């Protein structure tokens, strides 16, 4: 597994997301400050709504920029047999005959990246599944889910 290439793909995908948020924030800001959106009466809130939207999109862009920086600073660790899962681990998990692939990252949990014909999902140590994985090692089994819907998972490999 070439984790450096995977990390580049993750950063690239987050950068694309940042560009989208930045464009949307600029468009919302332009709409909020457009003279045509000046309130015509006390019930006209178009400009105010656009300003709120621009602010939220700017915050999302800032969070996304922080995520890029945290991935750029991430030290990639090569995990040896028996080492416990932690940040930068590439984890292969099996449940009900299906294989899933995860990268334990500092943020952007849920991001999916296609790498070497595998769909890799970024998870964080704070996420429920991340909490189940971090601190375990290859060969460990755990149950995840609630009640009768809980499934048994096996950690196949940690890189």
C-alpha positions as a Python dict, from the first residue, in 0.01 Angstrom:
ca = {
    (1, 'X'): (0, 0, 0),
    (2, 'X'): (142, 335, -103),
    (3, 'X'): (2, 556, 174),
    (4, 'X'): (182, 863, 41),
    (5, 'X'): (-15, 834, -286),
    (6, 'X'): (-336, 777, -90),
    (7, 'X'): (-265, 1085, 122),
    (8, 'X'): (-209, 1292, -194),
    (9, 'X'): (-547, 1179, -328),
    (10, 'X'): (-717, 1268, 0),
    (11, 'X'): (-559, 1614, 2),
    (12, 'X'): (-646, 1666, -365),
    (13, 'X'): (-1009, 1577, -305),
    (14, 'X'): (-1029, 1810, -3),
    (15, 'X'): (-870, 2089, -213),
    (16, 'X'): (-1143, 2043, -475),
    (17, 'X'): (-1400, 2068, -197),
    (18, 'X'): (-1233, 2389, -75),
    (19, 'X'): (-1251, 2544, -422),
    (20, 'X'): (-1622, 2467, -435),
    (21, 'X'): (-1686, 2622, -91),
    (22, 'X'): (-1479, 2927, -182),
    (23, 'X'): (-1673, 2984, -505),
    (24, 'X'): (-2003, 2942, -324),
    (25, 'X'): (-1898, 3182, -46),
    (26, 'X'): (-1794, 3446, -301),
    (27, 'X'): (-2122, 3410, -488),
    (28, 'X'): (-2325, 3437, -167),
    (29, 'X'): (-2121, 3739, -56),
    (30, 'X'): (-2179, 3907, -393),
    (31, 'X'): (-2551, 3841, -359),
    (32, 'X'): (-2557, 3972, -3),
    (33, 'X'): (-2387, 4297, -102),
    (34, 'X'): (-2572, 4348, -431),
    (35, 'X'): (-2766, 4677, -422),
    (36, 'X'): (-3065, 4500, -578),
    (37, 'X'): (-3096, 4288, -263),
    (38, 'X'): (-3136, 4591, -39),
    (39, 'X'): (-3440, 4541, 180),
    (40, 'X'): (-3746, 4708, 41),
    (41, 'X'): (-3933, 4680, 370),
    (42, 'X'): (-3885, 4528, 715),
    (43, 'X'): (-4006, 4188, 594),
    (44, 'X'): (-3761, 4164, 303),
    (45, 'X'): (-3476, 3946, 431),
    (46, 'X'): (-3308, 3837, 104),
    (47, 'X'): (-2988, 4029, 172),
    (48, 'X'): (-2972, 3913, 533),
    (49, 'X'): (-3025, 3549, 433),
    (50, 'X'): (-2753, 3576, 170),
    (51, 'X'): (-2517, 3726, 431),
    (52, 'X'): (-2585, 3436, 670),
    (53, 'X'): (-2523, 3190, 387),
    (54, 'X'): (-2199, 3364, 289),
    (55, 'X'): (-2080, 3352, 651),
    (56, 'X'): (-2159, 2982, 686),
    (57, 'X'): (-1987, 2896, 360),
    (58, 'X'): (-1681, 3099, 462),
    (59, 'X'): (-1663, 2904, 789),
    (60, 'X'): (-1694, 2576, 597),
    (61, 'X'): (-1411, 2688, 367),
    (62, 'X'): (-1194, 2773, 671),
    (63, 'X'): (-1263, 2431, 828),
    (64, 'X'): (-1175, 2264, 500),
    (65, 'X'): (-850, 2463, 478),
    (66, 'X'): (-766, 2347, 833),
    (67, 'X'): (-832, 1988, 725),
    (68, 'X'): (-592, 2025, 432),
    (69, 'X'): (-324, 2156, 666),
    (70, 'X'): (-378, 1874, 916),
    (71, 'X'): (-341, 1611, 641),
    (72, 'X'): (-32, 1787, 502),
    (73, 'X'): (129, 1773, 849),
    (74, 'X'): (26, 1412, 912),
    (75, 'X'): (325, 1185, 971),
    (76, 'X'): (266, 857, 791),
    (77, 'X'): (354, 560, 1007),
    (78, 'X'): (432, 215, 873),
    (79, 'X'): (254, -32, 1099),
    (80, 'X'): (432, -357, 1172),
    (81, 'X'): (257, -684, 1257),
    (82, 'X'): (87, -662, 1595),
    (83, 'X'): (103, -281, 1620),
    (84, 'X'): (-208, -104, 1740),
    (85, 'X'): (-419, 102, 1503),
    (86, 'X'): (-364, 477, 1530),
    (87, 'X'): (-355, 786, 1307),
    (88, 'X'): (-237, 721, 951),
    (89, 'X'): (-327, 351, 962),
    (90, 'X'): (-471, 190, 651),
    (91, 'X'): (-709, -74, 785),
    (92, 'X'): (-876, -359, 601),
    (93, 'X'): (-1186, -493, 774),
    (94, 'X'): (-1411, -786, 687),
    (95, 'X'): (-1773, -842, 782),
    (96, 'X'): (-2016, -1092, 632),
    (97, 'X'): (-1767, -1172, 356),
    (98, 'X'): (-1735, -808, 250),
    (99, 'X'): (-1405, -620, 267),
    (100, 'X'): (-1391, -253, 362),
    (101, 'X'): (-1094, -20, 365),
    (102, 'X'): (-1036, 271, 602),
    (103, 'X'): (-770, 535, 652),
    (104, 'X'): (-751, 678, 1003),
    (105, 'X'): (-711, 1051, 954),
    (106, 'X'): (-715, 1364, 1169),
    (107, 'X'): (-1037, 1501, 1014),
    (108, 'X'): (-1283, 1477, 722),
    (109, 'X'): (-1436, 1153, 841),
    (110, 'X'): (-1667, 1003, 581),
    (111, 'X'): (-1462, 1124, 285),
    (112, 'X'): (-1439, 846, 27),
    (113, 'X'): (-1143, 813, -208),
    (114, 'X'): (-1085, 563, -486),
    (115, 'X'): (-732, 427, -449),
    (116, 'X'): (-594, 125, -636),
    (117, 'X'): (-947, 20, -732),
    (118, 'X'): (-1052, 22, -367),
    (119, 'X'): (-1297, 258, -205),
    (120, 'X'): (-1116, 393, 100),
    (121, 'X'): (-1315, 579, 364),
    (122, 'X'): (-1144, 828, 590),
    (123, 'X'): (-1243, 783, 953),
    (124, 'X'): (-1134, 976, 1258),
    (125, 'X'): (-1045, 833, 1599),
    (126, 'X'): (-1345, 1024, 1743),
    (127, 'X'): (-1601, 858, 1512),
    (128, 'X'): (-1790, 556, 1652),
    (129, 'X'): (-1617, 313, 1414),
    (130, 'X'): (-1286, 489, 1469),
    (131, 'X'): (-1327, 434, 1844),
    (132, 'X'): (-1377, 64, 1775),
    (133, 'X'): (-1066, 39, 1558),
    (134, 'X'): (-808, 257, 1734),
    (135, 'X'): (-610, 52, 1983),
    (136, 'X'): (-685, -281, 1815),
    (137, 'X'): (-457, -483, 1589),
    (138, 'X'): (-473, -713, 1291),
    (139, 'X'): (-668, -1031, 1371),
    (140, 'X'): (-887, -866, 1638),
    (141, 'X'): (-1263, -904, 1618),
    (142, 'X'): (-1531, -673, 1749),
    (143, 'X'): (-1905, -625, 1731),
    (144, 'X'): (-2044, -300, 1605),
    (145, 'X'): (-2401, -188, 1579),
    (146, 'X'): (-2701, -200, 1808),
    (147, 'X'): (-2905, -498, 1920),
    (148, 'X'): (-2981, -776, 1673),
    (149, 'X'): (-2843, -561, 1389),
    (150, 'X'): (-2492, -574, 1535),
    (151, 'X'): (-2234, -729, 1308),
    (152, 'X'): (-1906, -896, 1385),
    (153, 'X'): (-1603, -739, 1222),
    (154, 'X'): (-1256, -879, 1177),
    (155, 'X'): (-951, -660, 1125),
    (156, 'X'): (-776, -832, 835),
    (157, 'X'): (-477, -604, 791),
    (158, 'X'): (-321, -286, 930),
    (159, 'X'): (-63, -100, 724),
}
